[in-house]
Amino acid sequence: MKLRLLASLAAGTIIAGSAGAHHGFGTFAMNEDIELSGVVTGLDFVNPHSWLSFDVTRDDGSVVEYRCEMRSATTLRRSGWTPEMFPLGTRVTIQGSPDRVDPAACYVSTITIDDDGTSLDRYSQLVEAEVDIERVARLPNGHPNLAGDWAVEQRIMTDPKGRDGTLVPLSQADDFGVGGVPEGQQEIPGARGTPQAEVVRDPNAPRPVRSFVDLTDAGQAEMERIAAIPRLERSCLPGSIVSDWGGEPVNRIAQGDDVITIAYGAHGRERTIDMRSTVHPGAIEPSWSGHSIGWWEDDMLVVDTVGFEPGILVGATPHSDQLHVVERFTLDADAITLTRDFQAQDPLYLTEFYTGSATMILSNVPYAPEPCEDLTPVAAPQ
């Protein structure tokens, strides 16, 4: 059957994953245009952003290597972009915006392959976003079939070149004009024409951080410690089972009678849910994934997890080894969407429950862990 991508549903707190759950323009001068032509010398196909490198020959014969920012490897792959599209030696023309920090860097709006004239806007979708698959709604044991490769719906800017407007679900991309803004939303700060586009931000200045939930004094101190980690290091720090379920990556569920496993595209980590036990063991070796037990309440999968090592719950919000997470997975067999509601409790760091919900669709590309390396230009200290 053909499955049309559905808009993501969210209730409670919106989950912000570590790889691209937000959209910003960094130090790119989005009110300015730049056009460069050169020969491809490399491609870093990574999260949170991919970078295309190419040599530009100036009028005086000197050669400068430029590198220009594209979308994340995960999103590019889900959009049909591959590293094989940019072999070494390919001549390309880049239209975009310059970087205020690195004079040899830019933001990609459009890439043209000079050899054949192929032109690709930043948000070009090169493969069907629909999934054509025959799928059983229930397994032989009668439980809903949760197995598969799942991801949240992609979001794209209303300007395909990624210069202005705002983000909307891919399934709604044709509902708005170029750069349009749906009612109740606003343009992304820093986009072309917004007041923030004129602000020259110091890339070395600490960024203000906020928690997604009220913190205890101990939690606030830990968040400030995390926030002090250099941004390029912090952007690729592993998240938690709460944050890694959302965001851009594709996650895989393998479902058995006794065990259910979830493989996360973010960092390629896995967790196991024990469907045989009703209580956690007395001694648990702390880990990123903790110890999970699960059971069925009618057609809802309930998963209870404890035994975490301290880490980052979401964004810069920390969690301690006292974190306790309860998740509820519900399959809509008609739309073939999988909704996870969660509740996280941490009496050491959180003063209240942290709750949220996200709905996933079957991914149009298979599960694959994606590497993370933040290659954003950073100004030299003054």
C-alpha positions in Angstrom: 0.0 0.0 0.0 1.1 3.6 -0.5 1.5 5.5 2.8 1.3 9.2 2.5 3.6 10.9 5.1 1.6 12.3 7.9 2.3 15.4 9.9 4.0 14.7 13.2 1.7 14.7 16.2 3.0 16.1 19.5 1.5 16.6 22.9 3.1 17.8 26.0 6.8 18.7 25.6 8.3 18.7 22.1 11.3 16.4 22.0 14.5 18.1 20.8 17.0 15.6 19.6 20.7 16.3 19.4 20.8 16.2 15.6 18.8 18.9 14.0 15.7 19.1 16.0 16.1 22.8 15.8 17.0 25.0 12.8 19.4 27.9 13.0 21.7 29.8 10.6 24.7 30.2 12.8 27.1 32.8 11.5 25.9 32.7 7.9 24.9 36.1 6.5 21.6 35.1 5.1 20.8 38.5 3.7 23.8 38.2 1.3 24.3 36.1 -1.8 27.4 34.3 -3.0 28.1 32.2 -6.1 31.1 30.0 -6.4 32.3 27.6 -9.1 34.9 24.9 -8.5 36.0 21.3 -8.5 34.9 18.9 -5.7 37.7 17.8 -3.4 35.7 16.1 -0.7 32.4 15.5 1.1 31.9 15.1 4.9 28.6 13.2 5.0 27.9 13.7 8.7 25.5 15.0 11.3 24.6 17.6 12.4 25.5 19.1 9.0 27.3 17.8 5.9 30.0 19.8 4.2 31.0 19.9 0.5 34.6 20.9 -0.2 35.7 22.3 -3.5 38.6 24.2 -5.0 37.9 27.6 -6.5 40.4 29.1 -9.0 40.5 32.9 -8.7 41.1 35.3 -11.6 44.8 35.6 -10.6 45.3 31.8 -10.8 45.4 31.2 -7.1 43.3 28.3 -5.7 41.2 28.5 -2.6 39.5 25.5 -1.0 36.0 26.4 0.0 33.6 24.2 2.1 29.9 24.8 2.2 27.3 23.5 4.6 24.5 21.2 3.5 21.8 19.5 5.6 22.5 16.6 7.9 23.6 13.2 6.5 20.5 11.6 7.9 18.1 14.1 6.3 20.0 14.1 3.0 19.8 10.3 2.9 16.1 10.4 3.6 15.8 12.9 0.7 17.6 10.7 -1.8 21.0 12.5 -1.7 24.1 10.2 -1.6 27.9 10.8 -1.4 28.1 9.2 -4.8 26.4 12.2 -6.3 29.6 14.3 -5.7 32.6 12.3 -6.9 36.0 13.9 -6.6 36.8 16.1 -9.6 33.1 17.0 -10.3 32.7 20.7 -11.3 29.9 22.4 -9.3 28.5 25.8 -9.0 27.2 26.8 -5.5 24.7 29.6 -4.8 24.2 30.5 -1.2 25.2 32.8 1.6 28.7 33.6 2.9 29.9 32.9 6.5 30.9 35.8 8.7 33.5 33.8 10.5 35.3 31.8 7.8 35.7 33.6 4.5 36.1 30.3 2.7 32.8 28.8 4.0 29.2 29.2 2.9 25.6 28.0 3.3 24.4 26.0 0.4 21.1 27.1 -1.2 21.5 25.5 -4.6 24.1 23.1 -6.1 24.4 22.8 -9.9 26.4 19.9 -11.3 28.1 21.7 -14.2 28.7 18.5 -16.3 25.0 17.8 -16.9 23.3 20.9 -15.6 21.5 19.1 -12.7 20.3 21.7 -10.2 19.5 20.8 -6.6 18.0 23.2 -4.1 18.8 22.7 -0.5 15.5 20.9 0.2 15.2 19.0 -3.0 13.4 15.6 -2.4 14.9 13.2 -4.9 13.1 10.0 -3.8 9.5 9.2 -3.0 8.7 10.1 0.6 5.9 7.5 0.4 6.5 3.9 1.5 5.2 1.0 -0.7 5.1 -2.1 1.5 2.8 -4.9 2.4 2.6 -5.2 6.2 0.7 -7.4 8.6 -1.0 -5.5 11.4 -0.5 -8.3 14.0 2.0 -10.9 14.7 1.1 -14.6 15.1 1.0 -14.1 18.9 -1.8 -11.5 18.4 0.2 -8.5 19.5 0.4 -5.4 17.2 3.3 -5.5 14.8 5.6 -2.7 15.9 8.6 -4.1 14.0 10.1 -1.9 11.3 12.2 1.2 10.5 10.6 4.3 12.0 11.3 8.0 11.8 9.5 11.3 12.4 8.3 13.1 9.3 10.9 15.3 7.7 10.4 19.0 8.0 11.5 21.4 5.2 11.6 25.1 4.8 8.9 26.8 2.8 11.6 28.3 0.6 13.2 25.2 -1.1 16.5 27.1 -1.2 16.5 27.4 2.6 16.8 31.1 2.8 13.6 32.4 4.3 10.2 31.3 5.6 9.8 28.5 8.2 9.8 24.8 8.6 6.7 22.7 7.8 6.1 19.0 7.5 7.1 17.5 4.1 3.6 16.4 3.4 2.4 20.1 3.7 5.2 21.5 1.5 2.9 22.4 -1.4 0.4 24.2 0.8 2.4 27.4 1.2 4.1 29.8 -1.2 7.9 30.1 -1.4 9.0 31.5 1.9 5.4 31.4 3.2 4.6 31.2 6.9 1.6 29.3 8.1 -0.8 31.0 10.4 0.3 31.0 13.9 4.0 30.5 13.0 6.8 33.0 12.4 9.9 33.1 10.2 12.9 31.3 11.6 15.0 34.0 13.4 18.1 34.6 11.3 16.3 33.9 8.0 16.6 36.4 5.2 14.8 39.6 6.0 14.4 38.9 9.8 16.0 41.4 12.3 18.3 38.6 13.5 19.8 38.3 10.0 21.6 41.6 10.6 23.0 40.6 14.0 26.7 39.6 13.9 26.8 36.9 16.6 30.0 36.1 18.3 30.5 32.3 17.7 32.8 32.0 20.7 30.3 33.6 23.1 28.5 31.1 25.4 25.0 30.4 24.2 22.2 30.7 26.8 20.7 27.4 27.7 17.4 26.5 29.2 15.9 23.4 30.6 12.8 21.7 29.2 11.7 21.1 32.8 12.3 22.8 36.2 15.5 21.7 37.8 16.7 21.2 41.3 19.8 23.1 42.5 21.8 20.0 41.7 20.2 19.7 38.3 20.9 23.4 37.5 24.5 23.0 38.4 24.9 20.0 36.2 23.2 21.8 33.3 25.6 24.7 33.7 28.5 22.2 33.6 27.2 20.7 30.4 26.6 24.1 28.8 30.3 25.0 29.5 31.4 22.2 27.2 32.6 23.7 23.9 29.7 23.7 21.4 31.5 21.6 18.8 32.0 18.9 21.4 28.5 19.2 22.9 26.6 18.9 19.6 27.6 15.3 19.2 27.3 14.1 22.8 25.0 11.1 23.1 21.5 11.7 24.2 19.1 9.4 26.1 16.4 6.9 25.3 14.0 9.9 25.6 15.7 12.2 23.1 17.2 9.7 20.7 13.7 8.3 19.8 12.9 11.6 18.1 14.9 14.0 15.9 16.0 13.1 12.3 17.5 9.6 12.6 15.8 6.4 11.6 15.2 3.8 14.4 14.6 0.1 14.0 12.4 -2.1 16.2 12.8 -5.8 16.1 10.0 -7.6 17.9 10.0 -11.1 19.4 7.8 -12.8 22.0 10.3 -12.5 24.8 12.5 -9.6 23.8 12.0 -6.4 21.8 15.1 -4.4 20.7 15.3 -0.9 19.5 18.3 0.3 17.4 18.8 4.1 17.4 20.1 5.8 14.3 21.6 8.5 16.6 25.1 7.0 17.5 24.0 3.5 16.5 23.1 2.4 20.1 20.8 -0.4 21.0 18.6 -1.3 23.9 16.8 -4.5 24.9 13.3 -4.7 26.4 12.7 -7.8 28.5 9.1 -9.0 28.0 9.5 -11.9 30.4 10.3 -10.1 33.7 7.8 -8.2 35.8 10.4 -6.6 38.1 13.8 -5.1 37.7 16.8 -7.1 39.2 18.2 -5.9 42.5 21.6 -5.0 41.1 21.8 -3.2 37.7 25.0 -2.2 35.9 24.3 1.4 35.0 24.2 2.1 31.3 23.0 4.6 28.7 19.9 2.4 27.9 19.2 1.3 31.5 17.3 -1.9 32.2 13.9 -2.2 30.5 11.0 -4.5 31.2 7.8 -4.4 29.1 4.3 -5.7 29.0 1.1 -5.4 27.0 -1.9 -3.5 28.2 -4.4 -4.5 25.5 -2.7 -3.3 22.3 -0.4 -0.8 24.1 3.2 -1.7 24.8 4.3 -0.3 28.2 8.0 -0.1 28.9 9.5 0.6 32.3 13.2 1.6 32.5 15.7 2.3 35.3 19.4 1.8 35.9 20.8 4.6 33.9 24.3 6.1 34.0 24.1 9.9 34.4 23.9 11.8 31.1 21.9 14.2 29.0 18.1 13.8 29.0 17.5 16.3 26.2 19.3 19.4 24.9 21.4 20.5 27.8 19.0 19.2 30.4 20.8 16.5 32.5 19.6 13.4 34.2 21.1 11.5 37.1 21.4 7.8 37.9 17.9 8.1 39.5 16.2 8.6 36.2 13.0 6.5 35.7 11.3 6.4 32.3 7.9 4.9 31.4 7.0 4.7 27.7 3.8 3.7 26.0 3.9 2.7 22.4 0.6 2.6 20.4 0.3 1.5 16.7 -2.3 2.9 14.4 -2.7 0.0 12.1 -4.7 1.9 9.5 -2.4 4.9 9.1 0.6 2.8 10.1 2.0 5.3 12.6 3.6 4.6 15.9 3.1 6.9 18.8 5.3 6.9 21.9 4.2 8.8 25.0 6.7 9.0 27.8 7.1 10.2 31.4 10.5 10.7 32.9 11.1 11.2 36.6 14.4 12.1 38.3 14.1 13.3 41.9 17.8 14.3 42.0 17.8 16.7 39.0 14.1 17.3 38.1 11.5 19.0 40.3 8.6 17.6 38.2 7.9 14.9 35.6 9.1 15.5 32.1 6.5 14.3 29.6 6.0 14.3 25.9 4.8 12.4 22.8 6.0 11.9 19.2 4.4 10.0 16.3 6.6 8.2 13.8 6.0 6.9 10.3 7.6 4.1 8.4 10.9 5.4 7.0 11.4 5.6 3.2 15.0 4.5 3.7 16.4 1.7 5.9 17.9 2.1 9.3 21.5 3.1 9.4 23.5 4.7 12.2 24.9 8.1 11.0 28.3 9.5 12.1 28.3 12.8 14.0 31.0 15.4 13.7 30.3 19.1 14.0 32.5 20.9 11.4 31.0 24.4 11.9 33.5 27.2 11.5 34.6 28.7 14.8 36.4 32.0 15.1 39.9 32.1 16.5 40.0 33.5 20.1 40.7 37.2 20.2 
